[in-house]
Amino acid sequence: MANVPNAVEPLQPRESLVPVILIVAAVTFNAALAFANAHVAPMSSKFVILCEIAIVATAHLYILSHFTPRMVPWYAFIICVGLFALLRMAAIGEINVKHFRDMLLVPTFIMLGLATSERRAIQTMLIVIAIVSAGIILEAVSVDAYAALLKIKDYYIATRGLVSADFTYGGDLYTSATRYQDRYLPFFGLHRLSSVFLEPVSLGNFAIVLVAFTVAFWNKLSRAAKLFAFAASVLVLFACDGRLAIVTTIAILLAAAFSKLTPRNAAIFILPLVVVSALLIVDVAGLHSGRDDFPGRLAYTVELMRQMGPIDYLGLSDQLIESAVDSGIVTMIITQSIVLFVVFWIMIVVELEETDSSQRNYKYAICLYLALGMMASYSYASIKTAAVVWFLYGALAASAFRKLDGLKSMRRNPTIRGKAPIASP
């Protein structure tokens, strides 16, 4: 299919701010709860759960009020995930809705994006970038003020069941604010920063999403927005000092440089290639698990994959669930089954049409983010970053659908041929 030239669809008159509020809430509600725990009243895990339920429920109310046939595959996917969750709980003999929740976030925020204009999505992302950057600056300028404001250690002890011994940093920050090795990217001698995400891993994931956004939406941003997004990308990468963020950023930039040379939906091969490469690298390089670095975690994931039996691939066993906490792909398979996992991967590739470079580059970026992230972590399931990832995906998919619908209308109506397709109201 020939590409349609990049263009940002116009903001619709009186377009709702609900999606903006929901995405900002998903990114910041943990920071708000941490502040409340420190200065208002003690929090517990139930407050975290209630906040997520409120965000997801409100999102679906908004989605249903803006329902389109393009959302049907995603609601069908939710039904399939829900039915499998019931089957799995019956097989395991334990009620656990967390794994259903992890998959529910994906179609929820994709459909929220489908109900949003591309321009509103850009505005939302710029607001999120500003909030995250402000948090980084505060933490960098005065870590004492940042720690006193949020008391992150106390918050995670109150809401996540951690204990003081789990925290290695001397102050009131998250456990991974420091690592045994020195920083990979120097940042004025500071620890690994967290901003409103409260912990560096999520900030590292956001760094990848920010790079994906900047690359994909580059031709649709104003000059000021380009400068802001680029500067923020550099700032966040240095602040989080994430190994995965650095590697994935390089991969995203390379993919964007060569994506025009690839066939449509070629991104579907990214995950299989990453898995095969991981198996080969571990064997050829003789990597072993045990070290808390990327090679160590990669080796650990490969070791777990080789321990999996048929019942694990069917998602009907919990024997590896505790061991797989640092392996996203193993956790995904043993909690969702290999069948649902393959369906999920195919859907995220084929449901984002490639009508211009924005959709193509974002698809490559997100597939790289997931494939590489799954080798070493399950953190991509956090709502703090998942909301942004899939909301942008949905907004780009909506834009592509509108362009395709416009082209179909032009073919059916010869009188408007030669005119650019207009975004549907």
SULVENUR-V621836 format. One record per residue. N is the residue number from 1. RES is the residue in one letter. OMEGA is omega in degrees with one decimal (none if undefined). Layout:
BEGIN
[[N RES OMEGA] [N RES OMEGA]]
END
This chain:
BEGIN
[[1 M 179.0] [2 A 179.8] [3 N 172.4] [4 V -178.0] [5 P 178.9] [6 N 174.7] [7 A 177.5] [8 V 179.5] [9 E -177.9] [10 P 175.5] [11 L -177.7] [12 Q -179.6] [13 P 175.1] [14 R 179.1] [15 E -173.3] [16 S 174.5] [17 L -177.1] [18 V 178.6] [19 P 178.4] [20 V -178.3] [21 I -178.2] [22 L 179.9] [23 I 177.8] [24 V 178.4] [25 A -180.0] [26 A -178.6] [27 V -167.5] [28 T -171.2] [29 F 177.0] [30 N 176.7] [31 A 178.2] [32 A 178.1] [33 L 177.8] [34 A 177.3] [35 F 179.5] [36 A 179.1] [37 N -178.0] [38 A -168.3] [39 H -176.0] [40 V -177.9] [41 A -179.8] [42 P 177.0] [43 M 174.1] [44 S -178.3] [45 S -178.1] [46 K 178.0] [47 F 176.8] [48 V -179.6] [49 I -179.2] [50 L 177.9] [51 C 178.9] [52 E 178.8] [53 I -179.3] [54 A -179.7] [55 I -178.0] [56 V -179.8] [57 A 178.4] [58 T 177.6] [59 A -178.8] [60 H 174.8] [61 L 178.1] [62 Y 179.7] [63 I -178.5] [64 L 177.6] [65 S 177.6] [66 H -172.7] [67 F 173.7] [68 T 178.2] [69 P 179.6] [70 R -179.0] [71 M -175.7] [72 V 179.8] [73 P -178.0] [74 W 174.2] [75 Y 175.3] [76 A 178.5] [77 F 178.0] [78 I 179.5] [79 I 179.3] [80 C 179.2] [81 V 179.2] [82 G 179.0] [83 L 178.5] [84 F 178.7] [85 A 177.5] [86 L 178.2] [87 L -178.6] [88 R 179.6] [89 M 177.1] [90 A -179.0] [91 A -177.7] [92 I -176.4] [93 G -178.3] [94 E 178.5] [95 I 179.8] [96 N -176.7] [97 V -176.7] [98 K -176.9] [99 H 173.0] [100 F 179.0] [101 R -178.0] [102 D -179.7] [103 M -180.0] [104 L -177.5] [105 L -175.6] [106 V 180.0] [107 P 179.8] [108 T -175.8] [109 F 171.0] [110 I -179.4] [111 M 173.9] [112 L 175.6] [113 G 177.7] [114 L 179.9] [115 A -174.5] [116 T 175.8] [117 S 178.3] [118 E -179.2] [119 R 178.0] [120 R 177.8] [121 A 177.2] [122 I 178.3] [123 Q 179.3] [124 T -178.8] [125 M 179.1] [126 L 176.3] [127 I 179.1] [128 V 178.7] [129 I -179.5] [130 A -179.2] [131 I -179.1] [132 V 179.4] [133 S 178.0] [134 A 177.9] [135 G 178.1] [136 I -178.8] [137 I 178.3] [138 L -178.5] [139 E -179.2] [140 A -177.1] [141 V -178.9] [142 S 179.8] [143 V 179.0] [144 D 178.7] [145 A 178.4] [146 Y -178.9] [147 A 180.0] [148 A -178.9] [149 L -172.6] [150 L -179.2] [151 K -172.4] [152 I 179.6] [153 K 179.5] [154 D -178.8] [155 Y -178.8] [156 Y 173.9] [157 I -177.8] [158 A -171.4] [159 T -176.0] [160 R 177.3] [161 G 177.1] [162 L 176.8] [163 V -175.3] [164 S -177.8] [165 A 179.8] [166 D -173.3] [167 F -176.2] [168 T -179.8] [169 Y -174.7] [170 G -177.7] [171 G -175.7] [172 D 179.8] [173 L -176.6] [174 Y -173.6] [175 T -175.8] [176 S 176.2] [177 A 171.8] [178 T 174.1] [179 R -177.1] [180 Y 178.0] [181 Q 174.4] [182 D 177.8] [183 R 174.1] [184 Y 178.2] [185 L -178.6] [186 P 179.8] [187 F 176.6] [188 F 176.9] [189 G -177.5] [190 L 171.7] [191 H 174.5] [192 R -173.9] [193 L -174.1] [194 S -177.5] [195 S -176.6] [196 V 178.7] [197 F 175.9] [198 L 178.3] [199 E -170.8] [200 P -177.0] [201 V 179.1] [202 S 175.5] [203 L 176.2] [204 G 176.2] [205 N 178.1] [206 F 177.5] [207 A 178.6] [208 I 179.6] [209 V 179.3] [210 L 176.5] [211 V 178.4] [212 A 178.0] [213 F -177.0] [214 T 179.9] [215 V -174.9] [216 A -174.0] [217 F -172.8] [218 W -177.2] [219 N -178.9] [220 K -180.0] [221 L 173.3] [222 S 179.2] [223 R -179.7] [224 A -179.8] [225 A 176.2] [226 K -180.0] [227 L -179.1] [228 F -178.4] [229 A 179.6] [230 F -179.6] [231 A 179.6] [232 A 178.6] [233 S 178.7] [234 V -179.3] [235 L -176.3] [236 V 178.5] [237 L 179.0] [238 F -177.2] [239 A -176.5] [240 C -179.2] [241 D -176.4] [242 G 178.4] [243 R 179.4] [244 L -179.4] [245 A -179.5] [246 I -178.7] [247 V -177.4] [248 T 177.0] [249 T 178.0] [250 I -179.9] [251 A 179.7] [252 I -179.8] [253 L 177.7] [254 L 179.5] [255 A 179.3] [256 A -178.9] [257 A -174.7] [258 F -174.1] [259 S -179.5] [260 K -177.9] [261 L -175.1] [262 T 176.9] [263 P -179.9] [264 R 178.0] [265 N 176.9] [266 A 179.2] [267 A -178.9] [268 I -177.7] [269 F -175.6] [270 I -178.3] [271 L 176.8] [272 P 179.4] [273 L 178.6] [274 V -179.7] [275 V 179.4] [276 V 178.8] [277 S 179.0] [278 A 179.3] [279 L -179.1] [280 L -178.4] [281 I -179.2] [282 V -179.1] [283 D -175.7] [284 V -177.7] [285 A 180.0] [286 G -178.7] [287 L 178.5] [288 H 178.1] [289 S 178.0] [290 G 178.6] [291 R 180.0] [292 D 173.6] [293 D -174.1] [294 F 177.3] [295 P 179.6] [296 G 179.8] [297 R 177.0] [298 L 178.6] [299 A -179.8] [300 Y 177.8] [301 T 179.4] [302 V 178.3] [303 E 179.1] [304 L 180.0] [305 M -179.9] [306 R 176.7] [307 Q -174.9] [308 M 176.3] [309 G -179.8] [310 P -177.6] [311 I 176.8] [312 D 178.7] [313 Y 176.5] [314 L 178.0] [315 G -174.9] [316 L 178.6] [317 S 177.5] [318 D -172.8] [319 Q -179.1] [320 L -170.8] [321 I 179.6] [322 E -179.8] [323 S -172.7] [324 A -175.5] [325 V -180.0] [326 D 178.1] [327 S -176.0] [328 G -175.4] [329 I 177.7] [330 V 177.6] [331 T -179.9] [332 M -177.1] [333 I -174.9] [334 I 176.8] [335 T -177.0] [336 Q -174.7] [337 S 179.6] [338 I -178.6] [339 V 179.6] [340 L 179.2] [341 F 178.5] [342 V 177.5] [343 V 178.4] [344 F -177.2] [345 W 179.5] [346 I -178.2] [347 M -177.0] [348 I 176.1] [349 V -171.4] [350 V -177.4] [351 E 174.6] [352 L -179.1] [353 E -178.3] [354 E 179.2] [355 T 174.5] [356 D -175.0] [357 S -179.8] [358 S -179.5] [359 Q -178.2] [360 R -178.1] [361 N 179.5] [362 Y 178.3] [363 K 177.5] [364 Y -176.8] [365 A -177.5] [366 I 177.0] [367 C 175.8] [368 L 178.2] [369 Y -179.5] [370 L -175.0] [371 A 179.9] [372 L 178.9] [373 G -179.6] [374 M -179.9] [375 M -172.7] [376 A -173.0] [377 S 173.3] [378 Y -173.1] [379 S -179.4] [380 Y 179.7] [381 A -179.7] [382 S -179.2] [383 I -177.0] [384 K 178.1] [385 T -179.8] [386 A -179.6] [387 A -178.5] [388 V -178.6] [389 V -171.3] [390 W 174.5] [391 F 177.3] [392 L 176.7] [393 Y -178.8] [394 G 179.5] [395 A 177.1] [396 L 177.7] [397 A 178.6] [398 A 178.5] [399 S 179.0] [400 A 179.5] [401 F -179.5] [402 R 177.7] [403 K 179.4] [404 L 177.0] [405 D 178.0] [406 G 177.6] [407 L 177.7] [408 K 178.8] [409 S 178.7] [410 M -179.8] [411 R -179.6] [412 R -175.5] [413 N -177.1] [414 P -175.5] [415 T -178.8] [416 I 178.4] [417 R -178.6] [418 G 177.3] [419 K 179.2] [420 A 177.4] [421 P -177.5] [422 I 179.9] [423 A 179.7] [424 S -177.7] [425 P none]]
END
